[in-house]
Amino acid sequence: MWMGKEVRIFLKGKAKTAYLELKKRKDKEAKSIINSFERIKEILKDNPQFGDPIKKSLIPKDLRKLGIQNLYRIELSNYWRILYTIE
């Protein structure tokens, strides 16, 4: 709950595919990435603006065409990162 509103997290497109593939794997690297993602999910539920904001001028055109007006980045383990938007 953030500012009296329920926070829901959705994975779409390549993010969902990558997450499901990592969940299938049993190696140490995949488990590390999944664990850091699960930890970040809980943080985002309490504070959706936790990540580093990306300047509007740096948001890729293909994402802007999809209507994305804000973009945030969070570093995960093993040089992975999350890019997310708030709707």
C-alpha positions as CSV (number, residue, x, y, z in Angstrom):
1,M,0.0,0.0,0.0
2,W,1.5,3.3,-1.1
3,M,-0.2,6.6,-0.2
4,G,-3.5,4.7,0.4
5,K,-3.4,2.9,-2.9
6,E,-2.9,-0.7,-3.7
7,V,0.3,-1.4,-5.7
8,R,0.2,-4.2,-8.2
9,I,3.2,-5.4,-10.2
10,F,2.8,-6.8,-13.7
11,L,5.4,-8.4,-16.0
12,K,4.8,-8.0,-19.7
13,G,6.5,-9.1,-22.9
14,K,10.2,-9.9,-22.7
15,A,10.2,-9.3,-18.9
16,K,7.6,-12.0,-18.3
17,T,9.4,-14.4,-20.7
18,A,12.8,-13.8,-19.0
19,Y,11.3,-14.2,-15.5
20,L,9.6,-17.5,-16.4
21,E,12.9,-18.8,-18.0
22,L,14.9,-17.9,-14.9
23,K,12.3,-19.6,-12.7
24,K,12.8,-22.9,-14.7
25,R,16.6,-22.8,-14.2
26,K,18.2,-24.3,-11.2
27,D,21.6,-22.8,-11.3
28,K,23.0,-20.4,-8.7
29,E,23.0,-17.4,-11.0
30,A,19.3,-17.7,-11.9
31,K,18.4,-18.2,-8.2
32,S,20.4,-15.1,-7.3
33,I,18.6,-13.0,-9.9
34,I,15.1,-14.3,-8.9
35,N,15.8,-13.7,-5.2
36,S,16.9,-10.1,-5.9
37,F,13.8,-9.5,-8.0
38,E,11.5,-10.9,-5.4
39,R,13.2,-8.6,-2.8
40,I,12.7,-5.6,-5.0
41,K,9.1,-6.4,-5.7
42,E,8.4,-6.1,-2.0
43,I,10.2,-2.8,-1.8
44,L,8.3,-1.4,-4.8
45,K,5.0,-2.3,-3.2
46,D,5.9,0.0,-0.3
47,N,7.5,2.7,-2.5
48,P,7.0,2.5,-6.3
49,Q,9.4,5.4,-6.9
50,F,12.3,3.5,-5.3
51,G,14.3,3.2,-8.5
52,D,16.5,5.7,-10.3
53,P,14.3,7.9,-12.6
54,I,15.3,8.0,-16.2
55,K,15.1,11.5,-17.9
56,K,12.2,11.7,-20.3
57,S,14.5,12.7,-23.1
58,L,16.3,9.3,-22.6
59,I,13.2,7.1,-22.8
60,P,13.5,5.1,-26.1
61,K,11.0,6.2,-28.8
62,D,9.5,2.8,-29.1
63,L,8.5,2.9,-25.4
64,R,7.1,6.4,-25.8
65,K,5.0,5.2,-28.6
66,L,3.5,2.7,-26.2
67,G,2.5,5.6,-24.0
68,I,5.2,5.2,-21.4
69,Q,5.8,8.7,-19.9
70,N,8.0,7.7,-16.9
71,L,10.7,5.1,-16.6
72,Y,12.7,3.9,-13.6
73,R,15.7,1.6,-13.3
74,I,16.8,-0.7,-10.5
75,E,20.0,-2.8,-10.5
76,L,19.7,-6.5,-9.7
77,S,22.3,-9.1,-9.0
78,N,24.6,-10.4,-11.8
79,Y,24.4,-7.2,-13.8
80,W,20.7,-7.5,-14.5
81,R,18.4,-4.6,-14.1
82,I,14.7,-3.8,-14.0
83,L,13.2,-1.0,-16.1
84,Y,9.7,-0.2,-15.0
85,T,7.0,2.4,-15.4
86,I,4.2,3.6,-13.0
87,E,0.7,3.7,-14.3
